[in-house]
């Protein structure tokens, strides 16, 4: 099949070329949008990432251009209008799991960095400052952790937390039987986050959990607690999180995702003026750690993404069962 790959970076091209099963690829650095729809002419399928836009307007134009298939090289699909895709007959396939340990390990790296302030210590010692003032952290052993979402990534993160000796309680509309058998206790969102030292988000972004972390839920956190988001930016209400940081209700914030990240992430803006006032405000806090959607970014994950993407396109081309199809 002829496949247009959008939002391409060097690493995407490297792994997609390495594991190609015989398809014709054309790479575009641009993210898919209504403005660059003409780029999709002459292709059978598109390969998209998290910040590509496939809303109803875009999908209608893609149908006109003869696009039959959208291959998501990610697990999330909140950037796709699935109802519109079904109306146009365009199939949407995703990569439901790719090294969940990668994201889980990144979440723990953010916790350890924020808690023990190793990034600040590193900068100090490089300047000859060996003082410990302002570097005090807290023991993760026995800390209460609210685990929000226990899918593949949440389960991987649970196992890490167990190794640190944390007290874990989880919220998920669909409790995992394997984790329940191991002794994990589930509760309502309110029960789980109440009094938590750390709240870590590991769930997809859906209509009913948009801005699930807001002024109301933040008030249930233990004062000075830590919030980690390696899932989707829209899970948190950024202005209200900033207000909680300013008041001290929220003591630490680690985010690998941001609701407006499509205009920022995966590109170098170091020579530009930062016009996004929210991200600029977050960067100014000493107790905030931001990474640019790199939680997935390990060699093993990139290999799995490429292999599953080609398994998806090969299944479509051969008329086989579409195990990874996403439907409304």
N, C-alpha and C positions, 0 to 999 in steps of 0.2 A: 504494500500500500504506500501511497505518497502521503507523508506525514509532515505537517508544519509544527515545529517545536517553538513555543513562545517562552518568554522570560528566561532565555538561555544564558547561562554563564559557562565559563571554560570547563568547570567540573561537570556540568550537565552533559556537555558535548562529549567529554572524555568517556564517561561511563555509558552513555547511550550508543556511542559508536563501538565501544568495546564489546557490548553484548547484543548488537544488532543481529536479528534473525533473518535478515534479507529484505528489509524495507528501505524505501528511499526517503531520507530525512533532509529537511531544510530548516536551518536554525535561525531564529530571530531573537535579538536581544530585547526587543520591545515586549511589554505585557499586552495581551489581547485586550482590545477595547473597541468601542463602536467606531472610533476614528480610523483604525487601521484594518478594518474588515477586508478591504481589497487585497491585503496580503494573503488571505486564505483561499483565493481563487486558484483552481487547478489542483487542489488537494482532496484526498479522501478523508483524512482524519487530522485532528489537532491534538497536540500533547501540551497540557497546561499545568501551571503550578498555582500556588495559593493565592497570588494576587492578580491572576488573570480574571477578567470580567466576562462571564457568560450569562448575562441576564436575558430577559425575554426579547428585548430589542436586538441584542447581539445574536441570539439563537435564530431569530427569524431571518436575519441576513445570512447566517451560516447555512441555513436550509436552502436559501436561494443559490448559494455558491456550491451546493452539492455535498456539503460535509455530512458524513454518515456517522462519525464516531468522535467522541471526546475522550481522550486518555488523560486521566489525572495522575500525575506522578507524585501524589500525596494521598493522605488518608481523608483529610477534610474536604467537604464539598459545599460549604456555605456560600461560595462564590458562584455557584451554578443554580439557575432557576430550573429545578427538576421538573416542575409542572410544564413549563414551556418546552423543555427538552422532549418530554413525552409527547406533547402536541406536535412537535416537528418530526418526531420519529428518530431523532438523534440519540444514539445510545451513549451512556456515560459510564465509564469504568474507572475504578480507582485502585490504589495500592493500599489495602486496608491495614496492613501491618508491615513495617520495615524496621527491623532492629528496635523494638520498643525500649530496649535497654539504653539505646543512645539518648533518647529524650529523658528517660528516668535518671540516668547518670548526670545529665546536664542540670536537671532540677536540683539534684543533690550538690553538684558543684556550686550552684548559685547560693544554696543554703549555707554551705561551709564558708564560702567567700564573704557573704554578708555577715555571718556570725563571727567568724574569727578574723575578719578584716585583713586577709592575707594580701589582697591587692594594695592596700594602704601600707602595710608593713614592707612589701617589696619596694614600693616607691621611696619609702623613708630610708631604707638601708642603702639604696643606690646613691642617696645623697649624704650618707654618713650619719644618719639619725637612727640610733638604736634604742630610742625611748619606747616604753610600753604604754605610755599615757594615751588613753582613748582607744586602745585596741582590745579591751576586755570583751569576751563573748560569754556564752552560756553552754552548759553541757547538753548535747543532744540526747544522751542517755536519760530516759524517763521523761523527756519533753513530750507534751501532748501535741500530736500532729493530726490535723483534719485532712483526710485524703478524699478529694472531691473527684469522683470518677474512678471506677475500677475495671476499665477495659484492659487491653494488653499493656499499655504504658503504665496505667495505675497499678496493675499487678506487679510489674517489674519494679516500680517505685516502692511498693509495699515491702517487697523482699529486701530492698536496700535499707528501708527504715527499720525492719526487724533486726538486721545486722547491727544497727546503731543502738538498739535497745530502746527505741521510742515507744510511747503509748499511742496507739493508732486507733482512730475511729473513722469510719467511712460513710460517705453519702453517695448513693447511686440508685436511680429508679429501678435498676435491675441488679440486685445483689448477686455477687459471684459465689456460687455454691462451693467452689474449691477454697476460696478465701474464708468463707464462713466456717468450713470444716477445720480450717487452721486456727480458728478462734477470733477472726476479725469481726468486730461488732459494727453493725450498720445502724444508722439513725436518720432522722430528718436532717435537712440542711441546717436548720437552726440548732438542733441538738449537737451536731457534729462540730460546728464552728464555735459554739459557745465556750469561752475560756481557753481556746486553742492557743498554743505558743506559735505554731506554724500552720498555715493553711496553704495547701498546694493543689492547684487545679489541673486535672487530667481528663477533661471531658470535651466532647465536640461542641461547637457553637450551634445552638438550635433556637428557634423562635421563643421557646418558653424559658430559656436560661440566659437570654441576652441581658447583660448588666446584672447578673446574679450577685456580684459583689458591688454593693452600693452603700449609701449612708446607713440604711437600716441594718443590713447584714454586718457591716463593719463595726457597728456598736456592740455586736455580740462577741467580737474578738476579745481576747485578753488584751488589756491595754499594753501597747508596745509590742504586739505580736508581729510576725513576719508573714507576708503574702508572696507566694511564688506562682507565676503564671507562665507555663510553657505550652499552653494549648492554643487558645485563640484570643486575640485582643479584645473582642467584643464581649467577653465574659465579665469584664470589669468596667465600671463607669469611671473613666479616668479623672474627670474633674472632682468627683466625690472622693476618690482615692487620694488625690492631691490634698484635699481639705483634711482628710484623716492623717496624712503625713504631717501637715502643718500643726495640727492640734496635738500630735503625739499619740493619738489612738492607735495609729499604725506605726510601728517602730522600724520596720524594714520592708522594702519592696524589691523583688527580683522579677523582671519580665523579659521573656525572650520573644514576646509577641506584643503588638500594639494595634489598636483598632484602626488607626490611619496609616498603617505601615506600608501600604502599597505605594505611597508617595516617597518613602524614605528607604526602606530596607532593600538589601541586595545591591546597593549602589554606593559609590563614593561621593559624599556631599561635603567633604572636608574644606573645600575652597569656596563654599556657598554660605550665604546668610541663612541661619535657621529660622524659617518663617512659621514653622509649626510651634505655636506657643506652649502647647501642652507638653510636648516632648522636651522642649527647651527648659521648661519648669522642672520636669522630672530629672533631667540631667544635672540640675543645680543642687539637688539634695545629696548630702554626703552619705545617706543611708539607702540610696537607690542604686541598683545594679541593672543595667540594660544591655542585653545582647541582641543581635539582629537576626532573630529566627534561625539560630544555628544549632538548636537542640538536636535536630535530626542528623547533623552533618558529621557523620563518620564514614569511613571507607566501607564498612559492612552495610550500612544503611543505603548508601548510594548504589552498591551492587544489587541489593535486594530491590530497590526501586526500579532499576533498569530491567532486571530479570522479570519482575512481575508485570511491568508495563508491556514488555514484549509478549509475555504469556497471554495478556489481555488482548492485544491486537491480533495475535495468532489465532486465538479462540474465535474472535469475531470474523476473521477472514475465512476460517474453515467451517464456520457455522456450528461450532461446538457450544457447549453450555457456557454462559457468561457468569462465572461464579462471583466475580467482583463488580457486577453491575449495580449501580446506584439508581433507585427508583423513588418517585414521589410517595 
